[in-house]
Amino acid sequence: MIVEKYRVNSDEISVKAAGSEISSVRKKNITKTGIRVYDGKHVGVSGWLGEVGEKTALTRAKAALSGGIDYPFTPAAKIKDSRRIGEKLFDDSGFILEMESLAAWLKKEFPQFIFSSPGLKMETSSVSLSNDTGLDLRSEISAAGIEFLYKLKTSGSIMDGYFGHVGKNWDMTAYKNYAAGILSAHLNEIALPAEGKMPVVFSTGDGLILGKLIRELNPKIYGSGASLFSGKSGHMLFSEKFSVFHSRNMENIFLPFFDAEGTIPEHGQFAFIKNGIFISPYTDKRYAAQYGLPLTAAAEADYDGIPQPSIGRLEFGRSGKTIKELLGGRKAVFVLIASGGDYTPDGGFGTPVQTSFLFDGEKLLGRLPELQLKSHLNNMFGGDFIGVSEDPVMPLSTDRYLAAEMEVRRL
Amino acid sequence: MYKFPDNLYCDVRLEKVKSASISYTKGALEESRERETSGACIRVFDGQRWYFSNITDTDVIQNEITKLAALARPDQHITAHPLVRRFQPNQAEIIHFSENNISLVPVSKKNDLLRALFPIIGAEPAICTWTAVYSDFHAITEFYSSLGARIKFDRQLCGINISVSMASGDKKFSDKFSAGFDTISPLHAIGPELKEHLGKCRDFLLNAKEVVPGKYPVILSPEVAGVFAHESFGHKSEADFMMGDENMRKEWTIGKKVGADMLSITDDGSLPGSGYTPFDDEGTKCSRTWLVKDGRLAGRLHSVETAAELGEEPTGNCRAVNFEYEPIVRMTATCIEPGTLTKDGLFAGVKDGLFVETFKHGSGLSTFTIAPSLAYWIKDGKIAWPVKVSVISGNVMETLGLIDGLSDKLELKTRVGGGCGKMEQWPLPVGFGGPYVRVKELSVM
């Protein structure tokens, strides 16, 4: 019998803004631990919050073995690795002062807007996975998440846009410049130059356009034959410029370098799609074995749960060019908020765009009216795909620009 | 129970939650978990700013109160503060689920309940893969405040979600069946409804045509109407969005015409199901709040803080997703009130249009959106054929004014495993519902 411990801790300070003022401070330090027991055929899991509960959890996990959850896989063993990124940028009072200063600057420089934030955070999150066969993996990530929502005082909407950054570094000047770029552009209403097909640019952190891709890469759906990609491994499905990776690169994704089963991908990433060729869906040990697929280190679990396959954070093959070079002198629609859109079962895509800007590859030129976008999965990452930029969306960010041609109309 | 600091407002919310989750994929057990968690959220208010702490060790609550108080600036007039004056020092114990407490049902019985549905799923030939999940929780909340509030109440939900993926040649379709209640016995009777739903999914897979994009009359099922009310209007009614926003307050004056005369929308934490909570998470008693009455703005959803800011009274809508978060303004159960038409009469009024039966998700800013799952073309007042639709959308305020028919029965929906997301807090169980709702025109893509 192998006993394994999976421990997750979040230590954070969070400051909330409402009506352009700092309204509250929250301190949180919560530890959650799970005990997994493997007998070579089954797995049993139980967990607890806080510091006390291991003995009871072990008893419950052993009892849960008889529950019959198959797990004939060998837990990761004999790997010892500990990695850390980031440092605590401020002490608690320093962080509060920095955020008060930022909120005051926004209020003074952009009095046309009201700013709020669900939480301006500084957090250290730690994950460890260890067992009695020599596995000892630890990940510690210290990062700040500074995101503001904004709305024009004259707007009837509950929010008009946002700007934010999640990362291990902090540069007040860079952040202010980024915010100023968006806010200044928002104040400048301009017309859509023309309806029809044109470049549309998203941040690679935007989940909307990736939703269908993520669904079709689900191993349960893929393996059963119900995915658009089923049976097409090795086929050229998209543009040769389009590559998608599952990344465990902590510096880029701010997630642990190992998955919930202790798998560490070779070179820190696995390619689902490489140069347009579909390779594999994401997998954990169960689904890799069940369907004869490569193991992609995509297991995620609640602290007291059984690992399940989960897409995690995607990274994209970059073009080697800036977004300005990719656009080649053309103007594009940069999408800030496209809420509520989706795909049809066979890949047709449509969405309203609530907030977007005309973009020349360097500067947001002005705010466009509400739009609607239309495309298809095969086109937006196929013949209409333009590329992913080398330059980030803002200097502190790991997100890049992703551009594709789409049908653009006024809403 | 606790020694609260002088010249500060302080409250403590403790939660004990027992939950169960059982998950199968294609008949193979993947998860069977029983969980017990407890923790506390402590709040201190000094008249200027709030301070929060969230902890798992409830033995150190008194220490945390002291630590938070040290960050705050005491105010000898704190009890006269307009915000503090609005707290309700309720004293009550409402345990609604003692006889049918879901946590007392053995997990083996819950497992049997779920497995009883497998033959129905297995009998559907178009299904390639499926996941069946049973989940429940029973939560006990205790609330204590420096004003003398002393409250204890419970909440409970249980339900089953079945996700299916179907294929026939190149045709693919995925959908979900959900059934939720606040006691377990109704779950024994959902088999026929599941079978009917899977049949509809197969029909959709085999026969759905692409919709021609355009603007059409649309009928929303009660489930979709509830989501529409939630996304298009419910979030706008959450008064924290008006904090520091003079323009919004002028835009949203009580009595303003915001929709068709037949339209009324309510939010009510006393309704059974996902949105049930007898008190909110700052001790305010929940009740029915009219958001829209006969087409006019009638009320807002408040915390004590937003009520004080706007000079109104709290409504019992300050909720947190769990003890790890401070409460913020949230909905409970938001419904469009029924009208007078029969369902057939409502459909009869559409020559060419769309019926949206189920949805994948929705959102609401100035434009609301709903991503349909099962949708059908209406021809000459009857459901004609299934259609594939990416999204329906419309300007919120225009759409509320374009509602021109409501059926005469309210259906309230309860879901488990998902819920409403706001800021960083997801998923909060909420209820939603309505009658069948006809909108003169919506954009269909």
Interface residues (C-beta under 8 A of the other chain):
Chain A: A18 G19 S20 E21 I22 S23 S24 V25 R26 K27 K28 N29 I30 T31 V45 G47 L49 G50 E51 A64 G67 G68 I69 D70 I114 S116 P118 G119 K151 K153 T154 S155 G156 S157 I158 M159 R215 K220 I221 G223 S224 G225 A226 S227 L228 S230 D304 G305 I306 Q308 I337 S339 G340 G341 D342 Y343 T344 P345 D346 G348 F349 G350 T351 P352 Q354 E370 Q372 K374 L411
Chain B: T25 K26 A28 L29 E30 E31 S32 R33 R35 T37 S38 G39 R49 W50 Y51 F52 S53 N54 I55 T56 D57 L71 C128 T129 T131 S165 M166 A167 D170 K171 K172 F173 S174 L205 A208 E210 P213 H235 K236 E238 D240 F241 M243 G244 D245 E246 N247 M248 E251 E324 E326 K360 H361 G362 S363 G364 L365 S366 T367 F368 T369 I370 A371 K388 V389 S390 V391 S393 M397 M423 E424 S443 M445
